[in-house]
Amino acid sequence: MKTKKNRTVTARQRSSSLFTDYLEKEVVIDASGNFLYLGILKKIEITWIELAMVDVHDVLDSSSTKENYIRKSAQTGIKYNRKSCRIDREKIISLSLLSEIETF
């Protein structure tokens, strides 16, 4: 007698597939707290996301707001300060393509 494996797909696993179109593109991640991450989306896992050529920006170290910093980066390009980093998905508030940022 054969048995079926119980396959439960979690919301987090479903959301991983939503971002596959963003792979290898420049993205902006607004994280909880003071941090912004701008870089190339390389990998999406259940608990973390990996970026390459990353600008990890703490807004407390700047006089600029998150929105102004993102707009300026969309205009001038990402000035990375890390070759790569992994971000805990629990900390992510939003993920956007840098190319979709309005620069006014």
N, C-alpha and C positions, 0 to 999 in steps of 0.2 A: 504494500500500500504506500502510495506516495503522499507526502505531506507538503502543503504549501508553506512557504516562508511568509511570515507576517512582515509586510513592508509598509512601514508608516513613514510618510514623507512629512517632515516638520516644516513649519513656516519658514524657518531660516534656510533650509535646503531649497525650498521653492524660490526664495528671494535671491539665492546665489545664481540661479539660472537667469534671473531678470537682468543681471549686470554683465552677462557674457558679451553683449554688444559693445560694452565699454572697454574690453580688454585691448591692451596696446594703445590706448588713447590717453590724452592728458585729462586728468580729473581733478576735481576739488572735493575734499572731504571736510565737512564741518563737523568737528567732534565736540563732545560735551566738554565743558570747561573752557579753557582759553586757547585751545589749539586748532589750527588749520593745517591741512596736509594737501599739497599740490604736487602732483607727479603723474607718472605713467602707470596705469593699472596693469599689474603683471599676473596676479593670481588671486582667486577668490576661494576661500575655504569656509567651512562651516563656522568657525569661531574667529577668523581673522582675514584681513585683506592685505595683500602685499603690493607696495608701490616701488617704482624705481625712479631714479633721478628726482629726488623728493626735496621739496621745500617744506620743512617742518617749522611752522611759525607760531610763536607764542604771542598773542596780541597784547599781553601785559608788557612785553619788551618793546612796544611800538606805540606811537601816538595815533596810529591809524585804527579804524574800526575793521572788523572782519570783512564787511562788505567792500569798503574802500580798498583794502589790501587785495582782495580777490579781483576787483575791477582793474586795478593797476597791473596785476600779474597777467590778466587776460590781454591787456594792451601791450605789455613789454615782454611777456614770456616768463616762464618759470625760472627762477634763479635758485637752483637746487643747492642744498647744504648736506645732503645725505645721498649715498649711492642707492640705498634701499631702506625700507622700513616695513614693519608689519603693524597693523592697527587692529586692536580688539574690536570686533563688530558691535559689541555691547556699547562702545563709546561713540559710535557713528550716529550723528543726527541726520545728515544728508550727504548724498553723493551726486555730483553733477559733472557733466562734461565741461571742461574749461571753454570749449568753443561755443557753448550755449550761454555764456555769461554776457549780459548786456553791459556794454561799456559806456553808453550814452555819449 
